[in-house]
Amino acid sequence: MKRIGSVLFLILGLWYVPAVAQTQGSDKEWQEALAAAKKEGKVVVAGSPDPVMRNAVIPKFTERYGIPIEFIAGRSSQIVSRVQTERSSGIYNVDVFLAGPDTTANELYGDKLIDPLKPLLILPDVVDGSNWKDGKVWFLDPEERFVVRPFSSVASLLFINTEHVKPEELRSIKDLLNPKWRGKISTEDPTTTGAGANMAARLYNQVGEEFVKNLYIDQKPVRTRDRRQMSDWLARGTQPICLNCREDDVRPLIKDGFRILEIFELDGVPGTINGSPWLLSVANRAPHPKAAQVFANWILSKEGLGIYARGYGSATARIDIDESYLKSGNIPKRGVKYFDDTAWQWIVTGRREYREKAWKVLKVK
């Protein structure tokens, strides 16, 4: 009996030692990366100009690690255009991209501007699959190495100002075609790549060509490339229906007492999930590679992702972040089949195909 116990102890010991060593090794690797990142002096992150990054993420990361963040804010397409221009002159300025799906898949990944991210993930809090809803970090690209999708929320379909639009007046997607709303709908410009064109593509795919023509031409929606302008119009009631307003722009208006309602679904169009606000990737030939590694690990951690998710109002792919801050409509329901607006194949082929079809309807050359 003693012999059996000794053998069992030996087997367990052999199993346990490598497990402990692996944990300690991961921690050691993280500490070494952190020390090297501090020596590099900063990390350069490119992303959309939302207040969550400036007001919450940057201060917390800098406080946590003593590494300043230089934040390059702008539309994803503009940032990539700038990066490509700089690279043609041998200038490499950006370490980390927090970019939209189209830009990430078709330009950052498609033009080979990024490095594999998977080997850089070493923070135990991140690599532990039990912390993620799918049992692992969600890599979106075909190789499952380059692009991480940290978010998956039910997407808002539109916002309305209930002082001007009663919820019962919008039960079906085709209620948007009521002549009463002509000139009263705002949209991000659907004739350029971005949220406006993406929604037009989605509606073309789900509702059809005739609906897109009726909505975007006959209803005379007011177009803009300034998303803040749309939320201002929404609050004032000049355009009380907004197709592309963003939650982080609308939330302060609701706090200020404006009667704004977020609508997630209407009859005639399936519910949609997406990976908004961004996908994560790291630049190749990054000027601060270790600082990039530290930021990428931290922004995927419970603390980093939790800060961003709460500030922006998105559901994450992590299982250990309290989602009580979310509206119930934002959280994907089990057993419901959603249209995934951030599915890789839709991004690289489907959306482009339907966006071009929508552009033909809109007579965009």
C-alpha positions as CSV (number, residue, x, y, z in Angstrom):
1,M,0.0,0.0,0.0
2,K,2.9,2.3,0.8
3,R,4.5,1.5,-2.5
4,I,1.2,2.4,-4.4
5,G,1.0,5.6,-2.5
6,S,4.6,6.5,-3.3
7,V,4.1,5.8,-7.0
8,L,0.9,7.9,-7.0
9,F,2.7,10.7,-5.3
10,L,5.6,10.5,-7.8
11,I,3.2,10.6,-10.7
12,L,1.3,13.6,-9.3
13,G,4.5,15.3,-8.5
14,L,5.8,14.9,-12.0
15,W,2.5,16.4,-13.3
16,Y,2.5,19.2,-10.7
17,V,6.0,20.4,-11.1
18,P,5.8,21.3,-14.8
19,A,2.5,23.0,-14.2
20,V,4.0,25.2,-11.5
21,A,7.0,25.8,-13.6
22,Q,4.9,26.9,-16.5
23,T,2.9,29.3,-14.3
24,Q,6.1,30.7,-12.9
25,G,7.7,30.9,-16.3
26,S,4.8,32.8,-17.7
27,D,5.0,35.3,-14.8
28,K,8.7,35.7,-15.4
29,E,8.2,36.2,-19.1
30,W,5.6,38.9,-18.3
31,Q,7.9,40.7,-15.8
32,E,10.7,40.7,-18.4
33,A,8.5,42.1,-21.1
34,L,7.3,44.8,-18.6
35,A,10.8,45.8,-17.8
36,A,11.8,46.0,-21.4
37,A,8.6,48.0,-22.2
38,K,9.5,50.6,-19.6
39,K,12.9,51.1,-21.1
40,E,11.3,51.7,-24.5
41,G,9.5,54.7,-22.9
42,K,6.1,54.7,-24.5
43,V,3.6,52.9,-26.7
44,V,1.9,54.4,-29.7
45,V,-1.7,53.3,-30.1
46,A,-3.9,54.2,-33.1
47,G,-7.7,54.2,-32.7
48,S,-11.0,56.0,-33.0
49,P,-11.4,59.3,-31.2
50,D,-13.7,58.1,-28.5
51,P,-13.5,59.6,-25.0
52,V,-13.2,56.2,-23.3
53,M,-9.6,55.9,-24.5
54,R,-8.5,59.3,-23.4
55,N,-10.5,59.6,-20.1
56,A,-10.2,56.0,-18.8
57,V,-7.9,53.7,-20.6
58,I,-4.8,55.9,-21.0
59,P,-4.8,57.2,-17.4
60,K,-5.3,53.7,-15.9
61,F,-2.6,52.0,-18.1
62,T,-0.1,54.7,-17.4
63,E,-0.9,54.5,-13.7
64,R,-0.6,50.7,-13.7
65,Y,2.7,50.4,-15.5
66,G,4.3,53.8,-15.7
67,I,4.3,53.7,-19.5
68,P,2.9,56.7,-21.4
69,I,0.5,56.1,-24.3
70,E,0.8,58.3,-27.4
71,F,-2.7,58.1,-28.9
72,I,-3.2,58.7,-32.6
73,A,-7.0,59.3,-33.0
74,G,-8.9,59.2,-36.3
75,R,-11.0,57.2,-38.6
76,S,-9.4,53.8,-39.2
77,S,-9.1,54.4,-43.0
78,Q,-7.4,57.7,-42.4
79,I,-5.0,56.2,-39.9
80,V,-4.0,53.4,-42.3
81,S,-3.6,55.8,-45.2
82,R,-1.2,57.8,-43.0
83,V,0.7,54.7,-41.9
84,Q,1.1,53.6,-45.5
85,T,2.4,57.0,-46.5
86,E,4.9,57.1,-43.6
87,R,6.1,53.6,-44.3
88,S,6.8,54.4,-47.9
89,S,9.3,56.9,-46.5
90,G,10.7,54.4,-44.1
91,I,8.9,55.8,-41.0
92,Y,7.3,53.3,-38.6
93,N,5.4,55.1,-35.8
94,V,2.5,52.9,-34.7
95,D,2.7,50.0,-32.3
96,V,-0.9,48.9,-31.8
97,F,-4.1,49.2,-33.9
98,L,-7.6,49.4,-32.4
99,A,-9.3,49.5,-35.7
100,G,-12.6,48.7,-37.3
101,P,-13.2,45.3,-39.0
102,D,-13.0,46.5,-42.6
103,T,-9.7,48.3,-42.1
104,T,-8.3,45.5,-40.0
105,A,-9.2,42.6,-42.4
106,N,-8.8,44.2,-45.7
107,E,-5.8,46.6,-45.1
108,L,-3.9,45.8,-41.9
109,Y,-4.2,42.1,-42.4
110,G,-4.6,42.1,-46.2
111,D,-1.6,44.4,-46.8
112,K,0.5,42.6,-44.2
113,L,1.0,45.6,-41.9
114,I,0.7,43.6,-38.8
115,D,2.5,40.9,-36.9
116,P,1.2,37.7,-35.3
117,L,-0.4,38.7,-32.0
118,K,-1.0,35.2,-30.5
119,P,2.7,34.5,-29.5
120,L,2.7,37.9,-27.7
121,L,-0.1,36.9,-25.3
122,I,1.6,35.8,-22.1
123,L,-0.3,37.5,-19.2
124,P,-1.9,34.6,-17.3
125,D,-5.2,36.4,-16.9
126,V,-5.4,36.6,-20.7
127,V,-4.1,33.1,-21.8
128,D,-6.3,31.3,-19.3
129,G,-9.1,29.9,-21.5
130,S,-11.5,29.7,-18.6
131,N,-11.7,33.5,-18.6
132,W,-13.2,33.5,-22.1
133,K,-16.8,32.7,-23.2
134,D,-15.5,30.5,-26.0
135,G,-12.8,28.9,-23.9
136,K,-10.0,30.8,-25.5
137,V,-9.0,34.3,-26.9
138,W,-11.1,34.9,-30.0
139,F,-8.9,35.2,-33.0
140,L,-10.9,36.3,-36.0
141,D,-8.4,35.9,-38.9
142,P,-8.2,32.6,-40.8
143,E,-4.8,31.6,-39.2
144,E,-6.2,32.6,-35.7
145,R,-2.9,34.4,-35.0
146,F,-3.2,38.1,-36.0
147,V,-6.5,39.7,-35.1
148,V,-8.3,39.5,-31.7
149,R,-12.0,40.2,-31.4
150,P,-12.6,41.2,-27.7
151,F,-16.2,42.3,-28.0
152,S,-19.5,40.8,-29.2
153,S,-22.7,42.7,-28.5
154,V,-26.1,43.0,-30.0
155,A,-25.8,46.0,-32.2
156,S,-28.2,48.9,-32.0
157,L,-30.2,49.2,-35.2
158,L,-31.0,52.9,-34.7
159,F,-31.7,55.6,-32.1
160,I,-34.8,57.8,-31.8
161,N,-35.7,60.9,-29.9
162,T,-39.0,59.9,-28.3
163,E,-40.2,63.5,-28.0
164,H,-40.6,63.4,-31.8
165,V,-40.9,59.7,-32.6
166,K,-43.1,57.4,-30.6
167,P,-41.7,53.9,-30.3
168,E,-45.0,52.4,-31.6
169,E,-44.4,54.3,-34.8
170,L,-41.4,52.2,-35.5
171,R,-42.4,48.5,-35.2
172,S,-41.1,47.3,-38.6
173,I,-38.0,48.2,-40.6
174,K,-40.3,49.4,-43.4
175,D,-41.9,52.0,-41.0
176,L,-38.7,54.0,-41.7
177,L,-40.2,54.6,-45.2
178,N,-43.2,56.5,-43.8
179,P,-43.3,59.9,-45.6
180,K,-43.6,61.4,-42.2
181,W,-39.9,60.7,-41.7
182,R,-38.6,62.2,-45.0
183,G,-35.7,64.4,-44.2
184,K,-35.9,63.4,-40.5
185,I,-33.4,60.6,-40.6
186,S,-29.6,61.0,-40.2
187,T,-27.0,58.6,-41.4
188,E,-23.2,58.5,-41.6
189,D,-22.4,59.1,-45.2
190,P,-23.1,55.8,-47.0
191,T,-21.1,56.7,-50.1
192,T,-17.7,56.3,-48.3
193,T,-16.3,53.3,-46.5
194,G,-17.4,53.3,-42.9
195,A,-20.4,52.7,-40.7
196,G,-22.9,54.4,-43.1
197,A,-21.9,52.2,-46.0
198,N,-21.8,49.1,-43.8
199,M,-25.3,49.6,-42.7
200,A,-26.5,50.2,-46.3
201,A,-24.8,46.9,-47.2
202,R,-26.4,45.1,-44.3
203,L,-29.8,46.4,-45.2
204,Y,-29.3,45.5,-48.9
205,N,-28.4,42.0,-47.8
206,Q,-31.3,41.6,-45.3
207,V,-34.1,43.7,-46.7
208,G,-33.3,44.2,-50.4
209,E,-32.3,46.7,-53.1
210,E,-35.7,48.4,-53.3
211,F,-35.7,49.1,-49.6
212,V,-32.2,50.7,-49.8
213,K,-33.3,52.9,-52.7
214,N,-36.4,54.0,-50.8
215,L,-34.6,54.7,-47.6
216,Y,-31.4,56.3,-48.8
217,I,-32.8,58.2,-51.8
218,D,-36.5,58.7,-51.5
219,Q,-36.5,59.4,-47.8
220,K,-33.8,62.1,-48.2
221,P,-31.8,61.2,-45.1
222,V,-29.3,63.8,-44.0
223,R,-25.8,62.6,-44.5
224,T,-22.7,63.5,-42.6
225,R,-19.1,62.3,-41.8
226,D,-19.2,63.8,-38.4
227,R,-20.7,61.3,-36.0
228,R,-21.0,64.0,-33.2
229,Q,-23.2,66.0,-35.5
230,M,-25.6,63.1,-35.8
231,S,-26.0,62.8,-32.1
232,D,-26.5,66.6,-31.8
233,W,-29.3,66.4,-34.5
234,L,-30.8,63.5,-32.6
235,A,-30.9,65.5,-29.3
236,R,-32.3,68.6,-30.9
237,G,-34.9,66.6,-32.8
238,T,-34.1,68.1,-36.2
239,Q,-33.3,64.5,-37.3
240,P,-35.0,62.5,-34.5
241,I,-34.1,59.1,-36.1
242,C,-30.3,58.3,-36.3
243,L,-29.1,55.2,-38.1
244,N,-25.4,55.4,-37.1
245,C,-25.2,57.2,-33.8
246,R,-22.8,55.6,-31.4
247,E,-23.7,54.6,-27.8
248,D,-20.7,56.5,-26.3
249,D,-21.9,59.7,-28.0
250,V,-25.5,59.2,-27.0
251,R,-25.0,58.1,-23.4
252,P,-24.1,61.7,-22.1
253,L,-27.2,63.1,-23.8
254,I,-29.4,60.6,-22.0
255,K,-27.7,61.6,-18.7
256,D,-28.5,65.2,-19.5
257,G,-32.2,64.3,-19.8
258,F,-32.7,64.0,-23.5
259,R,-35.4,61.3,-24.2
260,I,-33.4,59.1,-26.5
261,L,-34.2,55.4,-27.0
262,E,-31.9,52.8,-28.5
263,I,-33.7,50.3,-30.7
264,F,-32.0,46.9,-31.2
265,E,-34.5,45.1,-33.6
266,L,-37.5,45.7,-35.8
267,D,-39.8,43.3,-37.6
268,G,-38.4,42.4,-41.0
269,V,-34.7,42.5,-40.1
270,P,-32.8,40.0,-38.0
271,G,-31.0,41.0,-34.9
272,T,-27.3,41.6,-35.4
273,I,-24.2,41.2,-33.3
274,N,-20.9,42.9,-34.0
275,G,-17.4,43.3,-32.6
276,S,-17.7,47.1,-32.1
277,P,-15.8,49.2,-31.1
278,W,-12.6,47.7,-32.4
279,L,-10.4,44.7,-33.3
280,L,-7.0,44.4,-31.8
281,S,-3.7,43.9,-33.8
282,V,-0.1,44.9,-33.4
283,A,2.0,46.6,-36.1
284,N,5.0,44.9,-37.7
285,R,8.3,46.7,-37.3
286,A,6.7,48.4,-34.3
287,P,9.0,51.0,-32.8
288,H,8.2,49.9,-29.2
289,P,7.5,46.1,-29.5
290,K,7.7,45.3,-25.8
291,A,5.4,48.2,-24.9
292,A,3.1,47.0,-27.6
293,Q,3.1,43.6,-26.1
294,V,2.3,44.9,-22.6
295,F,-0.5,47.1,-23.9
296,A,-2.0,44.3,-26.0
297,N,-2.0,41.9,-23.0
298,W,-3.4,44.5,-20.6
299,I,-6.2,45.7,-22.9
300,L,-7.4,42.1,-23.1
301,S,-7.2,41.5,-19.4
302,K,-10.1,41.7,-17.0
303,E,-9.1,45.1,-15.9
304,G,-8.3,46.7,-19.2
305,L,-11.1,45.2,-21.2
306,G,-13.5,45.8,-18.4
307,I,-12.6,49.5,-18.3
308,Y,-13.1,49.9,-22.0
309,A,-16.3,47.8,-22.2
310,R,-18.0,49.7,-19.3
311,G,-17.0,53.1,-20.8
312,Y,-18.2,52.2,-24.3
313,G,-21.1,50.0,-23.4
314,S,-20.3,46.8,-25.2
315,A,-20.4,43.1,-24.1
316,T,-17.0,41.4,-24.1
317,A,-15.8,38.0,-25.0
318,R,-14.6,37.5,-21.4
319,I,-16.7,35.5,-19.0
320,D,-15.4,37.3,-15.8
321,I,-16.5,40.8,-16.5
322,D,-19.7,41.9,-14.8
323,E,-22.2,42.9,-17.5
324,S,-24.7,44.6,-15.2
325,Y,-23.6,48.0,-16.8
326,L,-25.2,46.9,-20.1
327,K,-28.7,47.2,-21.3
328,S,-30.4,43.9,-21.6
329,G,-30.7,44.4,-25.3
330,N,-26.9,44.6,-25.7
331,I,-26.3,41.1,-24.4
332,P,-26.7,38.3,-27.0
333,K,-29.4,35.8,-25.9
334,R,-28.6,32.1,-25.9
335,G,-30.3,30.1,-28.7
336,V,-31.0,33.2,-30.8
337,K,-29.4,33.2,-34.3
338,Y,-28.0,36.6,-35.0
339,F,-26.5,38.0,-38.1
340,D,-22.8,38.5,-37.3
341,D,-21.7,41.8,-38.8
342,T,-18.0,41.1,-37.8
343,A,-17.7,37.6,-39.2
344,W,-14.5,37.4,-41.2
345,Q,-16.1,36.2,-44.4
346,W,-18.7,38.9,-44.3
347,I,-16.0,41.5,-43.8
348,V,-13.7,40.5,-46.6
349,T,-16.2,39.4,-49.3
350,G,-19.9,39.7,-48.3
351,R,-19.9,43.3,-47.0
352,R,-17.8,44.5,-49.9
353,E,-20.1,42.8,-52.4
354,Y,-23.3,44.3,-50.9
355,R,-21.7,47.7,-50.2
356,E,-20.8,47.9,-53.9
357,K,-24.4,46.9,-54.8
358,A,-25.7,49.7,-52.4
359,W,-23.3,52.2,-54.0
360,K,-24.8,51.3,-57.4
361,V,-28.2,52.2,-56.1
362,L,-26.8,55.4,-54.7
363,K,-25.0,56.1,-58.0
364,V,-21.6,56.2,-56.4
365,K,-18.7,55.9,-58.9
